[in-house]
Amino acid sequence: MEWHRRRDLEGGKELGVWLCQDETGTITEELYVESHEYRGDDFDTYTATPTGEWTHLGSFKTPKEAFAAAREHIDSTAGSLVTEP
């Protein structure tokens, strides 16, 4: 599996979105880091599956902590993080 970071973020609250693709290119999971500062809240990290299952990985005080949780999830899936140009 490979994780690819999306660059076309929607809505303005997403700080990071990654798509996990299997060897056929099928997306098996999405990973999000979002800011909720606009409503006075923290940063959230969560996953979603194509079947609509959402898993909240945590709320964090800083974006750095939220991105660390995202990286920890990527590492835990035994997937590789693709560095795009």
Secondary structure as UniProt FT lines:
FT   STRAND          2..5
FT   TURN            11..13
FT   STRAND          14..21
FT   TURN            23..24
FT   STRAND          27..35
FT   HELIX           37..39
FT   STRAND          43..48
FT   TURN            50..51
FT   STRAND          54..60
FT   HELIX           63..76
FT   TURN            77..78
FT   STRAND          80..81
//
